Amino acid sequence: MKQKGLTLRDIEARSDGKITDGYVADILRGAANNPSVEKIKALGRGLGVDPHAIFEIICGPQKQNAASILREETPEVGPFLELMLEVAEQPDLVRIVEAAVLLLPEERPVVLKSLEAFNTRKRKPHVHKSVSHRR
């Protein structure tokens, strides 16, 4: 606010009256509990900043994403999640997985043997950094 040379009334005016100068003062003093999403957006508009940045200031920086939380709570799924992230980044692998899901249970061993045969050829093997052979 000071860096931009704005007063509390400037912020109220720039927010089109969606947040009052008094409420902005309450936020700055820490007296406003649980500002609504609309108030955070209005404050962002009034300050000329992204409301997500304000939300992060209010809540503190996000330290973990959902995948890292799952990995901590259930470490055995960590390698699987990392593999799925790798699959999700490559359209051809997504199509392979989609096709594999549609296989009948008795067809899966045949397809798996074929894939394993491709992977045993004399070429540089691709080993996922956190996933070893699965069966």
MIDO-254998 format. One line per 4 residues: number of its first residue (from 1); their letters; for each residue y, z, x of C-alpha. Coordinates in steps of 0.25 Angstrom, whole numbers. Layout:
N
NUM) a) Y:Z:X | ...
# end
This chain:
135
1) mkqk) 0:0:0 | 10:4:11 | 5:-8:19 | 9:-17:8
5) gltl) 22:-10:5 | 18:-7:-9 | 22:4:-18 | 14:10:-29
9) rdie) 22:3:-39 | 20:-10:-32 | 5:-8:-33 | 6:-5:-48
13) arsd) 15:-18:-50 | 6:-27:-42 | -6:-22:-50 | 1:-27:-62
17) gkit) 1:-12:-67 | -14:-11:-67 | -12:2:-58 | 0:11:-58
21) dgyv) 7:16:-46 | 3:30:-50 | -12:27:-50 | -10:20:-36
25) adil) -4:33:-31 | -16:41:-37 | -26:31:-30 | -18:33:-17
29) rgaa) -18:48:-18 | -33:48:-22 | -30:54:-35 | -35:42:-43
33) nnps) -50:44:-46 | -59:32:-48 | -49:21:-49 | -54:10:-58
37) veki) -58:-4:-54 | -45:-9:-61 | -36:1:-54 | -42:-3:-40
41) kalg) -40:-18:-44 | -26:-15:-48 | -23:-7:-35 | -29:-19:-27
45) rglg) -20:-28:-34 | -8:-19:-33 | -10:-18:-18 | -14:-32:-16
49) vdph) -28:-29:-10 | -42:-31:-14 | -47:-20:-24 | -60:-20:-17
53) aife) -53:-15:-5 | -46:-4:-13 | -60:0:-19 | -66:1:-5
57) iicg) -54:10:-1 | -56:19:-13 | -72:20:-12 | -73:18:3
61) pqkq) -79:6:10 | -93:1:6 | -103:6:16 | -115:-1:11
65) naas) -120:-12:3 | -131:-12:-7 | -141:-17:2 | -138:-7:13
69) ilre) -139:4:2 | -153:-1:-2 | -157:-2:12 | -154:13:15
73) etpe) -160:18:2 | -172:10:3 | -174:6:17 | -187:-2:14
77) vgpf) -179:-13:6 | -169:-15:18 | -177:-26:24 | -179:-32:11
81) lelm) -165:-32:7 | -161:-39:20 | -171:-49:18 | -166:-52:4
85) leva) -152:-53:10 | -156:-64:20 | -164:-71:9 | -151:-71:0
89) eqpd) -143:-78:10 | -152:-90:11 | -154:-98:-1 | -167:-104:3
93) lvri) -173:-90:5 | -168:-86:-9 | -175:-98:-15 | -188:-95:-8
97) veaa) -187:-80:-13 | -184:-85:-27 | -196:-94:-26 | -205:-83:-21
101) vlll) -202:-74:-32 | -207:-84:-42 | -221:-85:-35 | -233:-80:-42
105) peer) -239:-68:-35 | -251:-76:-31 | -242:-87:-25 | -234:-77:-16
109) pvvl) -245:-75:-5 | -246:-91:-3 | -231:-92:-2 | -230:-80:8
113) ksle) -241:-86:17 | -233:-99:17 | -220:-92:21 | -228:-84:32
117) afnt) -234:-97:37 | -220:-103:39 | -215:-91:46 | -226:-91:56
121) rkrk) -223:-104:61 | -219:-105:76 | -204:-104:74 | -194:-93:76
125) phvh) -197:-82:65 | -186:-77:57 | -188:-62:56 | -178:-55:46
129) ksvs) -171:-44:54 | -176:-33:46 | -188:-38:39 | -202:-39:45
133) hrr) -214:-47:40 | -217:-43:25 | -230:-44:18
# end
